[in-house]
């Protein structure tokens, strides 16, 4: 890939830089299936539900989207609700408790191919930012030893404070490019989530790279990826 055409690389985190998408998947599955069983709902939450309703979206949007797919409506509550509250906020925080415990117990290592690409871009002078819906992004980067490799981290908390719409809207990626002072057409979006490639396609970015960590190459292209790879090392 000819990186001389671009001035910035805007990376999603979970599933692109680190394998924490798998941890998120496990945490969502545990939380949702426990909740569905408590309500006597026979149809379980599946990995397909994760990719369709949850992956890449801000946490509480994911809760709301999945519950709607099962015909369940809960009070919104607030982002400060205790994790045992039967609200959108409570369920989102319940999932986050599981995620945080797994991260603490198991740690995380970045994908080698992603580490190699980030290092190569740094050497070439390409600006680098993380654009993640997760409020856990700073903790994940710190655990992976990757914090210093990125000039900017736009996570879910930053988006909320700035009043930015979450993925699949392009707002967080556009915000990152603007903060770096890079024209959108000179920036590359790198995403593994369908909602993330939709966000990239909705903005006027130079290129949208889909990273196939399970969503499927065809689905990534259908949702807006210009190029699909299985590992970021392919972009060196």
C-alpha positions as a Markdown table, in Angstrom:
| # | Residue | x | y | z |
|---|---|---|---|---|
| 1 | Unk | 0.0 | 0.0 | 0.0 |
| 2 | Unk | 1.3 | 3.5 | -0.9 |
| 3 | Unk | 1.1 | 5.4 | 2.3 |
| 4 | Unk | 2.6 | 8.5 | 0.7 |
| 5 | Unk | -1.0 | 9.4 | -0.4 |
| 6 | Unk | -2.1 | 9.7 | 3.2 |
| 7 | Unk | -1.2 | 11.9 | 6.2 |
| 8 | Unk | -3.0 | 10.1 | 9.0 |
| 9 | Unk | -4.2 | 6.6 | 10.0 |
| 10 | Unk | -7.3 | 6.5 | 12.2 |
| 11 | Unk | -7.5 | 3.1 | 14.0 |
| 12 | Unk | -10.3 | 1.5 | 15.8 |
| 13 | Unk | -8.9 | -0.3 | 18.8 |
| 14 | Unk | -10.7 | -3.5 | 19.8 |
| 15 | Unk | -10.1 | -6.1 | 17.0 |
| 16 | Unk | -7.8 | -3.8 | 15.1 |
| 17 | Unk | -4.9 | -3.0 | 17.4 |
| 18 | Unk | -5.7 | -5.5 | 20.2 |
| 19 | Unk | -7.6 | -8.8 | 20.4 |
| 20 | Unk | -9.9 | -7.3 | 23.0 |
| 21 | Unk | -12.9 | -7.6 | 20.7 |
| 22 | Unk | -12.9 | -11.2 | 21.9 |
| 23 | Unk | -13.0 | -10.1 | 25.5 |
| 24 | Unk | -15.9 | -7.7 | 24.7 |
| 25 | Unk | -17.7 | -10.5 | 22.9 |
| 26 | Unk | -17.4 | -12.8 | 26.0 |
| 27 | Unk | -18.5 | -10.0 | 28.3 |
| 28 | Unk | -21.5 | -9.1 | 26.3 |
| 29 | Unk | -22.5 | -12.8 | 25.9 |
| 30 | Unk | -22.3 | -13.4 | 29.6 |
| 31 | Unk | -24.3 | -10.3 | 30.5 |
| 32 | Unk | -27.0 | -10.6 | 27.9 |
| 33 | Unk | -27.5 | -14.4 | 28.3 |
| 34 | Unk | -27.7 | -14.1 | 32.1 |
| 35 | Unk | -30.3 | -11.3 | 31.6 |
| 36 | Unk | -32.3 | -13.2 | 29.0 |
| 37 | Unk | -32.5 | -16.3 | 31.2 |
| 38 | Unk | -33.7 | -14.2 | 34.1 |
| 39 | Unk | -36.5 | -13.0 | 32.0 |
| 40 | Unk | -37.4 | -16.4 | 30.6 |
| 41 | Unk | -36.4 | -15.6 | 27.1 |
| 42 | Unk | -35.6 | -18.8 | 25.2 |
| 43 | Unk | -33.7 | -17.3 | 22.2 |
| 44 | Unk | -30.1 | -16.8 | 23.4 |
| 45 | Unk | -27.7 | -14.0 | 22.5 |
| 46 | Unk | -25.2 | -15.2 | 19.9 |
| 47 | Unk | -22.0 | -14.0 | 18.2 |
| 48 | Unk | -24.1 | -13.0 | 15.2 |
| 49 | Unk | -26.0 | -10.7 | 17.5 |
| 50 | Unk | -22.7 | -9.1 | 18.5 |
| 51 | Unk | -21.7 | -8.3 | 15.0 |
| 52 | Unk | -25.2 | -7.1 | 14.0 |
| 53 | Unk | -26.3 | -5.1 | 17.0 |
| 54 | Unk | -23.4 | -4.3 | 19.3 |
| 55 | Unk | -19.9 | -4.4 | 17.7 |
| 56 | Unk | -18.3 | -1.0 | 17.3 |
| 57 | Unk | -21.2 | 1.0 | 18.8 |
| 58 | Unk | -21.1 | 3.0 | 22.0 |
| 59 | Unk | -21.9 | 0.8 | 24.9 |
| 60 | Unk | -25.4 | 1.9 | 25.7 |
| 61 | Unk | -26.4 | 2.1 | 22.1 |
| 62 | Unk | -25.4 | -1.6 | 21.8 |
| 63 | Unk | -27.5 | -2.5 | 24.8 |
| 64 | Unk | -30.5 | -0.7 | 23.4 |
| 65 | Unk | -30.0 | -2.1 | 19.9 |
| 66 | Unk | -29.9 | -5.7 | 21.0 |
| 67 | Unk | -32.8 | -5.4 | 23.4 |
| 68 | Unk | -34.9 | -3.9 | 20.6 |
| 69 | Unk | -34.1 | -7.0 | 18.5 |
| 70 | Unk | -35.7 | -9.1 | 21.2 |
| 71 | Unk | -38.7 | -6.8 | 21.6 |
| 72 | Unk | -37.5 | -5.7 | 25.1 |
| 73 | Unk | -37.7 | -2.0 | 26.1 |
| 74 | Unk | -36.1 | -0.8 | 29.3 |
| 75 | Unk | -35.9 | 2.6 | 31.0 |
| 76 | Unk | -32.7 | 4.5 | 29.9 |
| 77 | Unk | -31.5 | 5.2 | 33.3 |
| 78 | Unk | -28.1 | 7.0 | 33.4 |
| 79 | Unk | -24.5 | 6.1 | 32.7 |
| 80 | Unk | -24.0 | 6.2 | 36.5 |
| 81 | Unk | -26.6 | 3.5 | 37.2 |
| 82 | Unk | -25.4 | 0.6 | 39.4 |
| 83 | Unk | -24.8 | -2.6 | 37.5 |
| 84 | Unk | -27.7 | -4.3 | 39.1 |
| 85 | Unk | -30.2 | -1.7 | 37.8 |
| 86 | Unk | -32.6 | -3.0 | 35.2 |
| 87 | Unk | -32.0 | -0.1 | 32.9 |
| 88 | Unk | -30.0 | 0.5 | 29.7 |
| 89 | Unk | -27.4 | 2.2 | 31.8 |
| 90 | Unk | -27.4 | -0.6 | 34.3 |
| 91 | Unk | -27.0 | -3.4 | 31.8 |
| 92 | Unk | -24.2 | -1.5 | 30.0 |
| 93 | Unk | -22.3 | -1.1 | 33.3 |
| 94 | Unk | -22.9 | -4.8 | 34.2 |
| 95 | Unk | -21.2 | -5.7 | 30.9 |
| 96 | Unk | -18.3 | -3.3 | 31.7 |
| 97 | Unk | -17.8 | -4.9 | 35.1 |
| 98 | Unk | -17.2 | -8.3 | 33.4 |
| 99 | Unk | -14.9 | -6.8 | 30.8 |
| 100 | Unk | -12.8 | -5.0 | 33.3 |
| 101 | Unk | -12.4 | -8.1 | 35.4 |
| 102 | Unk | -11.2 | -10.2 | 32.4 |
| 103 | Unk | -8.8 | -7.4 | 31.4 |
| 104 | Unk | -7.3 | -7.3 | 34.9 |
| 105 | Unk | -7.1 | -11.1 | 35.2 |
| 106 | Unk | -5.7 | -11.9 | 31.7 |
| 107 | Unk | -4.1 | -8.7 | 30.4 |
| 108 | Unk | -3.8 | -8.1 | 26.7 |
| 109 | Unk | -1.2 | -8.1 | 24.0 |
| 110 | Unk | -1.4 | -6.1 | 20.7 |
| 111 | Unk | -1.5 | -8.0 | 17.4 |
| 112 | Unk | 2.1 | -8.3 | 16.1 |
| 113 | Unk | 1.0 | -7.2 | 12.6 |
| 114 | Unk | -0.7 | -4.1 | 14.1 |
| 115 | Unk | 2.4 | -3.3 | 16.1 |
| 116 | Unk | 4.5 | -3.6 | 13.0 |
| 117 | Unk | 2.3 | -1.3 | 10.9 |
| 118 | Unk | 2.0 | 1.3 | 13.6 |
| 119 | Unk | 5.8 | 1.4 | 14.0 |
| 120 | Unk | 6.3 | 1.7 | 10.2 |
| 121 | Unk | 3.8 | 4.6 | 10.0 |
| 122 | Unk | 5.5 | 6.4 | 12.8 |
| 123 | Unk | 8.8 | 6.1 | 10.9 |
| 124 | Unk | 7.1 | 7.5 | 7.8 |
| 125 | Unk | 5.7 | 10.4 | 9.7 |
| 126 | Unk | 2.1 | 9.4 | 9.2 |
| 127 | Unk | -0.1 | 10.7 | 12.1 |
| 128 | Unk | -1.8 | 8.1 | 14.2 |
| 129 | Unk | -5.0 | 8.2 | 16.3 |
| 130 | Unk | -7.2 | 5.7 | 18.1 |
| 131 | Unk | -10.9 | 6.2 | 17.5 |
| 132 | Unk | -12.9 | 3.8 | 19.7 |
| 133 | Unk | -16.4 | 3.7 | 21.0 |
| 134 | Unk | -15.2 | 2.1 | 24.2 |
| 135 | Unk | -14.5 | 4.2 | 27.3 |
| 136 | Unk | -12.0 | 1.5 | 28.2 |
| 137 | Unk | -9.7 | 2.4 | 25.3 |
| 138 | Unk | -7.1 | 4.2 | 27.5 |
| 139 | Unk | -6.9 | 1.2 | 29.9 |
| 140 | Unk | -6.6 | -1.3 | 27.1 |
| 141 | Unk | -3.8 | 0.7 | 25.4 |
| 142 | Unk | -2.0 | 1.0 | 28.7 |
| 143 | Unk | -2.3 | -2.7 | 29.3 |
| 144 | Unk | -0.9 | -3.5 | 25.8 |
| 145 | Unk | 1.9 | -1.0 | 26.2 |
| 146 | Unk | 0.8 | 1.0 | 23.2 |
| 147 | Unk | -0.3 | 4.3 | 24.6 |
| 148 | Unk | 2.8 | 6.3 | 23.4 |
| 149 | Unk | 2.3 | 5.1 | 19.9 |
| 150 | Unk | -0.7 | 7.3 | 19.2 |
| 151 | Unk | -0.9 | 11.0 | 19.2 |
| 152 | Unk | -4.6 | 11.1 | 20.0 |
| 153 | Unk | -7.1 | 8.8 | 21.6 |
| 154 | Unk | -10.8 | 9.5 | 20.9 |
| 155 | Unk | -12.8 | 7.2 | 23.1 |
| 156 | Unk | -16.4 | 6.9 | 24.2 |
| 157 | Unk | -15.9 | 9.4 | 27.0 |
| 158 | Unk | -14.3 | 12.0 | 24.7 |
| 159 | Unk | -17.2 | 11.5 | 22.2 |
| 160 | Unk | -19.8 | 12.1 | 25.0 |
| 161 | Unk | -18.1 | 15.2 | 26.3 |
| 162 | Unk | -17.8 | 16.7 | 22.7 |
| 163 | Unk | -21.4 | 15.8 | 21.9 |
| 164 | Unk | -20.3 | 13.5 | 19.0 |
| 165 | Unk | -22.6 | 10.9 | 17.5 |
| 166 | Unk | -21.3 | 7.4 | 17.8 |
| 167 | Unk | -20.5 | 4.9 | 15.0 |
| 168 | Unk | -22.0 | 4.2 | 12.5 |
| 169 | Unk | -22.0 | 8.1 | 12.2 |
| 170 | Unk | -18.7 | 9.4 | 10.9 |
| 171 | Unk | -18.4 | 12.1 | 13.6 |
| 172 | Unk | -15.7 | 10.5 | 15.8 |
| 173 | Unk | -13.4 | 9.8 | 12.9 |
| 174 | Unk | -14.0 | 13.3 | 11.5 |
| 175 | Unk | -13.2 | 14.8 | 14.9 |
| 176 | Unk | -9.9 | 12.8 | 15.1 |
| 177 | Unk | -8.8 | 14.0 | 11.7 |
| 178 | Unk | -9.7 | 17.6 | 12.6 |
| 179 | Unk | -7.8 | 17.4 | 15.8 |
| 180 | Unk | -4.7 | 16.2 | 13.9 |
| 181 | Unk | -5.2 | 18.9 | 11.4 |
| 182 | Unk | -5.4 | 16.4 | 8.5 |
| 183 | Unk | -7.9 | 16.8 | 5.6 |
| 184 | Unk | -10.4 | 13.9 | 5.7 |
| 185 | Unk | -9.4 | 12.9 | 2.2 |
| 186 | Unk | -5.8 | 12.4 | 3.4 |
| 187 | Unk | -6.9 | 10.1 | 6.3 |
| 188 | Unk | -7.3 | 6.3 | 6.3 |
| 189 | Unk | -9.9 | 4.6 | 8.6 |
| 190 | Unk | -9.0 | 1.1 | 9.8 |
| 191 | Unk | -12.0 | -0.9 | 11.3 |
| 192 | Unk | -13.1 | -4.4 | 12.0 |
| 193 | Unk | -16.7 | -3.7 | 12.9 |
| 194 | Unk | -19.5 | -3.3 | 10.4 |
| 195 | Unk | -20.7 | -0.1 | 12.2 |
| 196 | Unk | -17.1 | 1.2 | 12.0 |
| 197 | Unk | -16.7 | 0.7 | 8.3 |
| 198 | Unk | -20.1 | 2.3 | 7.8 |
| 199 | Unk | -18.8 | 5.3 | 9.8 |
| 200 | Unk | -15.7 | 5.5 | 7.5 |
| 201 | Unk | -17.8 | 5.2 | 4.4 |
| 202 | Unk | -20.1 | 7.9 | 5.6 |
| 203 | Unk | -17.2 | 10.4 | 5.9 |
| 204 | Unk | -15.2 | 11.8 | 3.0 |
| 205 | Unk | -12.0 | 9.8 | 3.9 |
| 206 | Unk | -9.3 | 8.8 | 1.6 |
| 207 | Unk | -9.6 | 5.1 | 2.2 |
| 208 | Unk | -11.6 | 2.7 | 4.5 |
| 209 | Unk | -9.8 | -0.5 | 5.4 |
| 210 | Unk | -11.8 | -3.4 | 6.8 |
| 211 | Unk | -10.0 | -5.8 | 9.1 |
| 212 | Unk | -11.6 | -9.2 | 9.0 |
| 213 | Unk | -11.6 | -10.5 | 12.5 |
| 214 | Unk | -14.8 | -12.4 | 12.1 |
| 215 | Unk | -17.4 | -10.1 | 10.5 |
| 216 | Unk | -16.6 | -11.5 | 7.1 |
| 217 | Unk | -14.8 | -9.9 | 4.1 |
| 218 | Unk | -18.0 | -9.7 | 2.0 |
| 219 | Unk | -20.0 | -8.0 | 4.8 |
| 220 | Unk | -17.2 | -5.5 | 5.4 |
| 221 | Unk | -17.2 | -4.6 | 1.8 |
| 222 | Unk | -21.0 | -4.4 | 1.7 |
| 223 | Unk | -20.9 | -1.9 | 4.6 |
| 224 | Unk | -18.3 | 0.4 | 3.0 |
| 225 | Unk | -14.8 | -1.0 | 3.2 |
| 226 | Unk | -12.6 | -0.2 | 0.1 |
| 227 | Unk | -10.0 | -2.8 | 1.0 |
| 228 | Unk | -10.2 | -5.8 | 3.3 |
| 229 | Unk | -7.3 | -7.5 | 5.0 |
| 230 | Unk | -7.0 | -10.3 | 7.6 |
| 231 | Unk | -4.0 | -8.6 | 9.3 |
| 232 | Unk | -2.6 | -5.1 | 9.3 |
| 233 | Unk | 0.8 | -6.4 | 8.3 |
| 234 | Unk | -0.6 | -6.8 | 4.8 |
| 235 | Unk | -0.6 | -3.0 | 4.6 |
| 236 | Unk | 3.1 | -2.6 | 5.0 |
